[in-house]
Amino acid sequence: MGALRAMRAMVKESEELSRINNLLLTVPGIGFITAMTLVTEIMEIERFKNLKTLAAFVGLIPDEESSDEKQINKGISKRRNKYLRSMLVEAAWKAVKKDPVLTMKYGKLCRRMHTNKAIIRITKMLLSRIRYVWKNNEEYVCAVIS
């Protein structure tokens, strides 16, 4: 049996896994494999007390070097979960095409920074939305801009 087929069977067998997976699939940019990777790597969202600790686990925090009075921002941290960060960045690229609010925010960010830096900020926003959906057991609702 293939890996994808085995994952689908796992979701069908477990009511809890099915519930979480279905909630995550409502988030723009998140597909079945990304949702399953999130569930298997994070397991219990409650173990992260806030977004900052979850972002640190994923690897979406800035790295800095400091000594005495000097602080050097070295960009995104090298410490990361090797599966989640790249998957979430890919999901963010898809999400900016589907969610009008993320599209607008990405456009504003691109006016003042490089696109790669902007997508990292969007990825962190997407992670915040994933955390909210998971913790509150609510489906994601795309915001409408009027």
Stockholm file with secondary structure:
# STOCKHOLM 1.0

chainA/1-146         MGALRAMRAMVKESEELSRINNLLLTVPGIGFITAMTLVTEIMEIERFKNLKTLAAFVGLIPDEESSDEKQINKGISKRRNKYLRSMLVEAAWKAVKKDPVLTMKYGKLCRRMHTNKAIIRITKMLLSRIRYVWKNNEEYVCAVIS
#=GR chainA/1-146 SS CCHHHHHHHHHHHCHHHHHHHHHHTTSTTCCHHHHHHHHHHHCCGGGSCSHHHHHHHHTCSEEEEEETTEEEEEEECSCCCTTHHHHHHHHHHHHHHHCHHHHHHHHHHHHHSCHHHHHHHHHHHHHHHHHHHHHHTCCCCCCCCC
#=GC SS_cons         CCHHHHHHHHHHHCHHHHHHHHHHTTSTTCCHHHHHHHHHHHCCGGGSCSHHHHHHHHTCSEEEEEETTEEEEEEECSCCCTTHHHHHHHHHHHHHHHCHHHHHHHHHHHHHSCHHHHHHHHHHHHHHHHHHHHHHTCCCCCCCCC
//
